[in-house]
Amino acid sequence: MSSLSFHSSRPDGWVKPKAYSDASLRYKHHGKILPMEQPGFFARLFGAR
């Protein structure tokens, strides 16, 4: 077995989760929620959502 150990200067994300942020703060920081797929030609042409 090895006696080496790993140390990081930054805590792991699982150990220290992100603080809660309000939806309005997320909107201000990241902007509008966008769909993952861009609408196709006919969806854009006829305004389907």
C-alpha positions as CSV (number, residue, x, y, z in Angstrom):
1,M,0.0,0.0,0.0
2,S,1.1,3.6,-0.7
3,S,1.6,6.1,2.1
4,L,1.0,9.1,-0.3
5,S,-2.1,11.2,0.2
6,F,-3.8,13.8,-2.0
7,H,-4.4,17.3,-0.6
8,S,-6.2,20.0,-2.5
9,S,-6.3,23.7,-1.6
10,R,-10.0,23.9,-2.6
11,P,-12.7,21.9,-0.9
12,D,-14.6,19.4,-3.0
13,G,-18.0,20.4,-4.4
14,W,-19.8,17.6,-2.7
15,V,-18.4,18.6,0.7
16,K,-19.2,22.3,0.3
17,P,-22.3,22.7,-1.9
18,K,-23.2,26.0,-3.5
19,A,-25.3,28.4,-1.6
20,Y,-29.0,28.9,-2.5
21,S,-29.6,31.6,-5.1
22,D,-33.0,33.1,-5.8
23,A,-34.5,32.7,-9.3
24,S,-34.3,36.5,-9.9
25,L,-30.6,36.4,-9.0
26,R,-29.9,33.5,-11.3
27,Y,-31.8,35.3,-14.1
28,K,-29.7,38.5,-13.5
29,H,-26.5,36.5,-13.6
30,H,-27.1,34.0,-16.4
31,G,-30.0,35.5,-18.4
32,K,-33.0,33.9,-19.9
33,I,-33.4,30.1,-20.0
34,L,-32.9,28.9,-23.5
35,P,-34.0,25.6,-25.0
36,M,-31.3,23.0,-25.7
37,E,-32.4,22.5,-29.3
38,Q,-33.0,25.4,-31.6
39,P,-36.4,25.3,-33.3
40,G,-36.6,24.0,-36.8
41,F,-37.5,26.0,-39.9
42,F,-41.3,25.4,-39.8
43,A,-41.4,26.1,-36.0
44,R,-39.7,29.4,-36.6
45,L,-41.9,30.1,-39.7
46,F,-45.2,29.4,-37.9
47,G,-44.2,30.6,-34.4
48,A,-44.6,27.2,-32.7
49,R,-43.1,26.9,-29.3
